[in-house]
Amino acid sequence: MSDIRKLTQEDKEAFKRLTVYAYAGKGLGIDAYEKREKMFLKILQRGEEDCFKGFFEDDGSLTGTVRVLTQPLNFRGNQLTALGIATLAADLFHKKEKIAFKLIKDAVEHAVEKGAAMAVLDPFNIGFYRNMGFGLGAQVRQYRLKPSRFFNYSSKEGLVELSPSDIGEIKELYDRYYETHHGMMKQSAGEIEDLLQGDHIMVGFRKKSQLEGLLIFTFKRVGEDTVYGIDLMVDEMVTLTTAAFQAFSTFLHSQADQVREVLLETQDPHFSEYFDDPSSDDFSTFQTRHQEICRLGVGMMYRVINMEHVLGVLTEKGIPEAFPNLCIDVKDRLLPNQEGAYYLYKEGNQLAFSRQSRVPEVTMTIDIADFSALVMGSVKLGSLLFSGKVTLSNHKYLPVLAVLLDAGAVPVCLSRF
């Protein structure tokens, strides 16, 4: 009989073979196997909060893996417990046998039992995960900018070079960033250690002995035959204050004599507004008069796995004016216990919710993937209604429901699990 269980040291060789084949784009040579072994052994030491689970066939062979970890999540300023999902892989000879589906279902169900309210993952296939109820989260914008386009604010005072030995201070910076950004997961020291490894240059911004910003980057040659033609590749830029951003901007501006372009990814939807000219010099994107500013990708996807916990947060924000008795009819194929009607109503001076049937003034029908994107702030209710992904029995209540469901900010998540 097939079984899902936590991987142990004895499963190392099977894990390496399975995941190297599943992630063939990262290479099939000896280096790929060594990297997988190093990762496996590192995670093996982290305990129940961060571990690998495997799908085993009747004969005991390993045909699927997933990494599951538990971390706090900033949800609209409240701390929820979230399940992180990574390294999902099915054996090369067992594709299309629903192994990935079974692993995710098992991970989510166990996370719910432990009190998790959300699940988060970095998608390799958006449609695949949407079918399992994950909604779009943060959008990632990739910019290619000449250094001269960064503003020169005249001062680089406060910039210091950092090293992995500064991990305590860097972890504290990430913790403060987590506290102020909806959608963020509170990263472990192990995750941050992984980020700090490699051939990077790390620059911090300190003010009054406290780290307020972090810039991690490396250089990349423009071509194999060039010596002086290089680009500056930003791996991470975290800023808590205006002063930190301005110091980093001045620093990047000062690299113009050596650097052709700065390549930077950000989840800040307003990043292009920080420049007089944020356009790249790539004129091939649009076959019209438009100039390319950035390229857009999807970041983490989110899934509500405990509706009642999430509704508890939503109903704490106060009662929108003229709020009706509302029924939210949720479709959820992965978690059938979560599927069905949730009733929101006024009870004295507060909002309350229940699964017991009541007479609603308006009913909203929505898939859990769209509900997850909606409460995370990745999409507006009006847009879902326009596209037909959401139905309302009475459209006059759209404005008041939009007030309740609007997150007030788009999600940001810097996790790299």
C-alpha positions as CSV (number, residue, x, y, z in Angstrom):
1,M,0.0,0.0,0.0
2,S,1.3,3.5,-0.9
3,D,2.4,5.7,2.0
4,I,3.5,9.3,2.7
5,R,6.1,9.8,5.4
6,K,9.0,11.9,6.5
7,L,12.2,11.2,4.7
8,T,15.2,9.9,6.7
9,Q,18.9,9.4,6.1
10,E,18.2,6.1,4.4
11,D,16.3,7.9,1.6
12,K,19.2,10.1,0.6
13,E,20.2,8.3,-2.6
14,A,16.6,7.9,-3.9
15,F,15.9,11.6,-3.1
16,K,19.0,12.7,-5.1
17,R,18.1,10.7,-8.2
18,L,14.4,11.7,-8.1
19,T,15.0,15.5,-7.6
20,V,17.9,15.8,-10.0
21,Y,15.8,14.3,-12.8
22,A,12.7,16.4,-11.8
23,Y,14.8,19.6,-11.9
24,A,16.9,18.7,-14.9
25,G,17.2,22.3,-15.9
26,K,19.6,22.8,-13.0
27,G,21.9,20.1,-14.4
28,L,22.4,16.4,-14.4
29,G,26.1,16.1,-13.6
30,I,28.0,15.3,-10.4
31,D,27.6,18.9,-9.2
32,A,23.8,18.5,-9.3
33,Y,23.9,15.4,-7.2
34,E,26.2,17.0,-4.7
35,K,24.0,20.0,-4.3
36,R,20.9,17.9,-3.8
37,E,22.8,15.8,-1.1
38,K,23.9,19.0,0.6
39,M,20.4,20.4,0.7
40,F,18.9,17.1,1.8
41,L,21.3,16.7,4.8
42,K,20.9,20.3,5.8
43,I,17.1,20.1,5.9
44,L,17.3,16.7,7.6
45,Q,18.7,18.5,10.7
46,R,15.9,21.0,11.0
47,G,13.2,18.9,12.6
48,E,9.5,18.8,12.1
49,E,9.1,22.5,11.3
50,D,11.1,22.1,8.1
51,C,11.4,18.6,6.5
52,F,11.1,16.5,3.4
53,K,8.2,14.1,3.0
54,G,8.1,11.3,0.4
55,F,5.5,9.3,-1.5
56,F,6.3,5.6,-1.4
57,E,4.9,2.9,-3.6
58,D,3.7,-0.5,-2.4
59,D,7.2,-1.9,-3.0
60,G,8.8,0.8,-0.9
61,S,10.3,2.8,-3.8
62,L,10.3,6.6,-3.5
63,T,8.3,8.2,-6.3
64,G,7.6,11.7,-5.0
65,T,8.9,14.3,-2.6
66,V,7.9,17.6,-1.1
67,R,9.5,20.0,1.4
68,V,7.1,21.3,4.0
69,L,7.9,24.1,6.5
70,T,6.0,26.1,9.0
71,Q,6.5,29.8,9.4
72,P,4.6,32.9,10.7
73,L,2.9,34.9,8.0
74,N,2.0,38.6,8.1
75,F,-1.6,38.7,7.0
76,R,-2.9,42.3,7.1
77,G,-0.8,43.1,10.2
78,N,-1.9,39.9,12.0
79,Q,0.4,36.9,12.5
80,L,-1.0,33.6,11.1
81,T,0.8,30.3,10.8
82,A,1.6,29.4,7.2
83,L,2.6,26.2,5.5
84,G,5.5,26.7,3.0
85,I,5.7,24.1,0.1
86,A,8.8,23.5,-1.9
87,T,10.8,20.9,-3.9
88,L,7.7,19.2,-5.1
89,A,8.8,16.4,-7.5
90,A,7.4,13.3,-9.1
91,D,9.6,10.5,-10.4
92,L,10.4,10.6,-14.1
93,F,8.6,7.3,-14.7
94,H,5.6,8.1,-12.5
95,K,4.3,11.3,-14.0
96,K,0.6,11.9,-14.3
97,E,-0.2,9.5,-11.5
98,K,-1.4,12.4,-9.2
99,I,1.6,12.0,-6.9
100,A,2.1,15.7,-6.6
101,F,-1.6,16.2,-5.8
102,K,-1.5,13.6,-3.1
103,L,1.6,15.1,-1.5
104,I,0.2,18.6,-1.4
105,K,-3.2,17.4,-0.1
106,D,-1.4,15.5,2.7
107,A,0.8,18.5,3.5
108,V,-2.1,20.9,3.6
109,E,-4.3,18.6,5.7
110,H,-1.5,18.0,8.3
111,A,-0.8,21.8,8.4
112,V,-4.5,22.5,9.1
113,E,-4.4,20.0,12.0
114,K,-1.4,22.0,13.4
115,G,-3.2,25.3,13.2
116,A,-2.0,26.7,9.9
117,A,-4.3,29.1,8.1
118,M,-2.4,29.7,4.8
119,A,-0.2,27.8,2.4
120,V,2.5,29.5,0.3
121,L,4.6,28.3,-2.6
122,D,6.8,29.5,-5.5
123,P,5.1,28.1,-8.6
124,F,6.8,26.3,-11.5
125,N,3.5,26.1,-13.3
126,I,0.8,28.7,-12.4
127,G,-2.1,26.7,-13.9
128,F,-1.1,23.5,-12.1
129,Y,-1.2,25.2,-8.7
130,R,-4.3,27.2,-9.4
131,N,-6.1,23.9,-10.0
132,M,-5.2,23.0,-6.4
133,G,-6.6,26.3,-5.1
134,F,-3.6,28.6,-5.0
135,G,-4.2,32.2,-6.1
136,L,-1.7,34.7,-7.5
137,G,0.3,36.6,-5.0
138,A,3.1,39.2,-5.4
139,Q,4.2,40.3,-8.9
140,V,7.9,40.4,-9.5
141,R,9.2,43.2,-11.7
142,Q,12.6,42.9,-13.4
143,Y,14.3,46.1,-14.3
144,R,17.4,46.7,-16.5
145,L,18.7,50.2,-15.8
146,K,21.8,52.1,-16.6
147,P,23.5,53.1,-13.4
148,S,23.2,56.7,-14.3
149,R,19.4,56.4,-14.1
150,F,19.6,55.9,-10.3
151,F,19.4,59.2,-8.6
152,N,22.6,60.6,-7.0
153,Y,21.5,61.8,-3.6
154,S,25.0,63.1,-2.9
155,S,25.8,60.9,0.1
156,K,26.8,57.3,0.7
157,E,27.3,57.8,4.4
158,G,26.1,54.8,6.4
159,L,27.1,52.2,3.8
160,V,29.1,49.3,5.2
161,E,30.3,46.1,3.7
162,L,28.8,43.0,5.4
163,S,29.8,39.4,5.7
164,P,28.0,36.1,6.7
165,S,29.3,36.7,10.2
166,D,26.7,39.6,10.4
167,I,23.8,37.2,10.1
168,G,22.4,38.1,13.5
169,E,22.0,41.8,12.5
170,I,20.7,40.8,9.0
171,K,18.1,38.4,10.5
172,E,16.9,41.2,12.7
173,L,16.5,43.4,9.6
174,Y,14.4,40.8,7.9
175,D,12.3,40.4,11.1
176,R,11.5,44.1,11.1
177,Y,10.7,44.0,7.4
178,Y,8.4,41.0,8.1
179,E,6.5,43.0,10.7
180,T,5.7,45.9,8.3
181,H,4.8,44.0,5.1
182,H,1.6,42.1,4.4
183,G,2.3,38.7,2.8
184,M,5.7,38.3,4.2
185,M,6.8,35.0,5.9
186,K,9.2,35.3,8.8
187,Q,12.3,33.7,7.5
188,S,14.4,31.3,9.6
189,A,18.1,31.9,10.3
190,G,18.8,28.9,8.0
191,E,17.1,30.5,5.0
192,I,19.0,33.7,5.5
193,E,22.3,31.7,5.8
194,D,21.5,30.2,2.4
195,L,21.0,33.6,0.9
196,L,24.4,34.9,2.2
197,Q,26.4,32.0,0.7
198,G,28.2,32.3,-2.6
199,D,30.2,34.9,-4.5
200,H,28.2,38.0,-3.4
201,I,29.1,41.4,-2.3
202,M,26.9,42.5,0.6
203,V,26.4,46.1,1.5
204,G,24.4,47.3,4.5
205,F,23.1,50.7,5.5
206,R,23.5,51.6,9.2
207,K,22.1,54.5,11.1
208,K,22.7,54.9,14.8
209,S,24.2,51.4,14.9
210,Q,21.1,49.8,13.5
211,L,20.9,48.1,10.1
212,E,18.2,49.8,7.9
213,G,18.9,48.3,4.5
214,L,20.7,45.4,2.8
215,L,22.0,45.2,-0.8
216,I,23.4,41.9,-2.1
217,F,24.8,41.8,-5.6
218,T,27.3,40.2,-7.9
219,F,29.0,41.1,-11.3
220,K,28.4,39.3,-14.5
221,R,30.5,39.6,-17.7
222,V,28.5,40.9,-20.7
223,G,30.2,38.4,-23.0
224,E,32.8,35.7,-22.9
225,D,35.4,37.8,-24.8
226,T,35.0,40.9,-22.7
227,V,37.0,42.0,-19.7
228,Y,35.6,45.3,-18.8
229,G,32.0,44.9,-20.0
230,I,30.0,43.8,-16.9
231,D,26.5,44.0,-15.5
232,L,25.6,44.4,-11.8
233,M,23.1,41.7,-10.7
234,V,21.1,42.6,-7.6
235,D,20.1,39.4,-5.7
236,E,18.4,41.3,-2.9
237,M,17.6,44.9,-1.9
238,V,15.7,45.4,1.3
239,T,15.1,48.9,2.6
240,L,13.3,50.0,5.7
241,T,13.8,53.7,5.4
242,T,14.1,56.4,2.8
243,A,17.7,57.1,3.9
244,A,18.6,53.5,3.1
245,F,17.1,53.5,-0.4
246,Q,18.8,56.8,-1.2
247,A,22.2,55.6,-0.1
248,F,21.8,52.5,-2.3
249,S,20.6,54.6,-5.2
250,T,23.6,56.8,-4.9
251,F,25.9,53.8,-4.6
252,L,24.5,52.2,-7.8
253,H,24.7,55.6,-9.6
254,S,28.4,55.7,-8.8
255,Q,29.1,52.4,-10.6
256,A,28.4,54.0,-14.0
257,D,32.1,54.0,-15.0
258,Q,32.3,50.2,-14.8
259,V,28.8,48.8,-15.1
260,R,26.8,48.6,-18.3
261,E,23.4,47.8,-16.7
262,V,21.9,47.1,-13.2
263,L,19.6,44.1,-13.3
264,L,17.2,44.2,-10.3
265,E,14.0,42.4,-9.3
266,T,11.5,43.9,-7.0
267,Q,8.0,43.4,-5.7
268,D,7.4,47.1,-5.2
269,P,4.6,48.1,-7.6
270,H,5.7,51.7,-7.4
271,F,9.4,51.2,-8.2
272,S,9.3,52.8,-11.6
273,E,8.1,56.0,-10.0
274,Y,11.5,56.5,-8.2
275,F,13.2,57.4,-11.5
276,D,12.9,60.2,-14.1
277,D,13.4,57.6,-16.8
278,P,12.8,53.9,-15.7
279,S,12.9,52.5,-19.2
280,S,15.3,49.8,-20.4
281,D,17.1,50.1,-23.7
282,D,15.3,47.0,-25.1
283,F,13.1,48.2,-28.0
284,S,12.1,44.8,-29.1
285,T,9.4,44.1,-26.6
286,F,6.7,46.3,-28.2
287,Q,6.3,46.7,-31.9
288,T,4.7,50.1,-31.4
289,R,5.8,53.4,-29.9
290,H,5.8,52.1,-26.3
291,Q,9.0,51.7,-24.4
292,E,9.7,48.8,-22.1
293,I,10.0,49.7,-18.4
294,C,10.2,46.2,-16.9
295,R,9.3,42.6,-17.3
296,L,6.7,41.0,-15.1
297,G,6.6,37.7,-13.4
298,V,4.7,36.0,-10.6
299,G,6.1,35.6,-7.2
300,M,4.7,33.5,-4.4
301,M,1.2,32.0,-4.7
302,Y,-1.1,31.9,-1.6
303,R,-3.9,29.5,-0.5
304,V,-6.4,29.9,2.3
305,I,-6.5,26.5,4.1
306,N,-8.5,27.6,7.2
307,M,-11.4,29.8,6.1
308,E,-12.6,30.4,9.6
309,H,-9.3,31.7,10.8
310,V,-9.0,34.1,7.9
311,L,-12.6,35.2,8.3
312,G,-11.8,35.9,11.9
313,V,-9.2,38.4,10.8
314,L,-11.5,40.0,8.2
315,T,-14.4,40.5,10.7
316,E,-12.1,42.2,13.2
317,K,-11.6,45.3,11.0
318,G,-15.0,46.7,11.9
319,I,-18.3,46.9,10.1
320,P,-18.4,48.6,6.7
321,E,-21.4,51.0,6.4
322,A,-24.6,49.3,5.3
323,F,-23.1,45.9,5.5
324,P,-25.6,43.2,4.4
325,N,-26.1,39.6,5.5
326,L,-23.6,37.9,3.3
327,C,-23.1,34.3,2.2
328,I,-19.7,33.4,0.7
329,D,-20.1,30.1,-1.2
330,V,-16.6,28.7,-1.6
331,K,-15.6,26.1,-4.1
332,D,-12.6,24.0,-2.9
333,R,-11.7,20.7,-4.7
334,L,-8.6,19.9,-2.6
335,L,-10.2,20.5,0.9
336,P,-13.9,19.4,0.7
337,N,-14.4,20.1,4.4
338,Q,-13.7,23.8,3.6
339,E,-16.1,23.9,0.6
340,G,-19.5,25.4,1.1
341,A,-21.3,28.4,2.6
342,Y,-20.0,30.9,5.2
343,Y,-22.4,33.5,6.6
344,L,-21.2,36.9,7.6
345,Y,-23.6,39.2,9.5
346,K,-23.8,42.0,12.0
347,E,-24.0,41.1,15.7
348,G,-24.3,44.2,17.8
349,N,-21.4,46.4,17.0
350,Q,-19.3,43.7,15.4
351,L,-19.2,41.4,12.4
352,A,-19.6,37.7,13.0
353,F,-19.6,34.6,10.8
354,S,-21.0,31.2,11.0
355,R,-21.4,28.0,8.9
356,Q,-25.0,27.6,10.1
357,S,-27.5,28.5,7.4
358,R,-29.0,32.0,7.6
359,V,-31.1,34.1,5.1
360,P,-28.6,36.2,3.1
361,E,-29.2,39.5,1.4
362,V,-26.4,38.8,-1.1
363,T,-24.5,35.6,-2.0
364,M,-21.0,35.6,-3.5
365,T,-19.8,32.4,-5.2
366,I,-16.1,32.1,-5.6
367,D,-13.3,29.5,-6.1
368,I,-10.8,29.2,-3.2
369,A,-8.0,30.3,-5.5
370,D,-9.7,33.6,-6.3
371,F,-10.7,34.1,-2.7
372,S,-7.1,33.6,-1.7
373,A,-5.9,36.1,-4.2
374,L,-8.6,38.5,-3.2
375,V,-7.9,38.5,0.6
376,M,-4.2,38.8,-0.1
377,G,-4.7,41.9,-2.1
378,S,-3.5,40.5,-5.5
379,V,-6.8,41.3,-7.2
380,K,-9.8,43.5,-6.7
381,L,-13.4,42.1,-6.2
382,G,-14.6,44.3,-9.1
383,S,-12.1,42.7,-11.5
384,L,-13.1,39.2,-10.5
385,L,-16.8,40.1,-10.9
386,F,-16.1,41.7,-14.4
387,S,-14.2,38.5,-15.6
388,G,-17.0,36.2,-14.3
389,K,-14.7,34.4,-11.9
390,V,-17.0,35.7,-9.1
391,T,-20.7,36.0,-9.1
392,L,-22.8,38.2,-6.9
393,S,-26.6,37.8,-6.5
394,N,-27.0,41.5,-6.1
395,H,-24.4,43.9,-7.6
396,K,-25.5,46.9,-5.5
397,Y,-23.5,45.5,-2.6
398,L,-20.2,45.4,-4.5
399,P,-18.8,48.6,-2.9
400,V,-19.4,47.6,0.6
401,L,-18.1,44.0,0.1
402,A,-15.0,45.5,-1.6
403,V,-14.3,47.5,1.6
404,L,-14.4,44.3,3.7
405,L,-12.3,42.2,1.4
406,D,-9.7,44.7,0.3
407,A,-6.3,44.1,1.9
408,G,-5.1,47.7,1.5
409,A,-1.8,46.5,0.1
410,V,-0.4,44.0,-2.4
411,P,1.5,41.1,-0.8
412,V,5.3,41.0,-0.5
413,C,7.2,37.8,0.1
414,L,11.0,37.5,0.0
415,S,11.2,33.8,1.0
416,R,13.3,31.6,-1.2
417,F,12.4,28.1,0.0
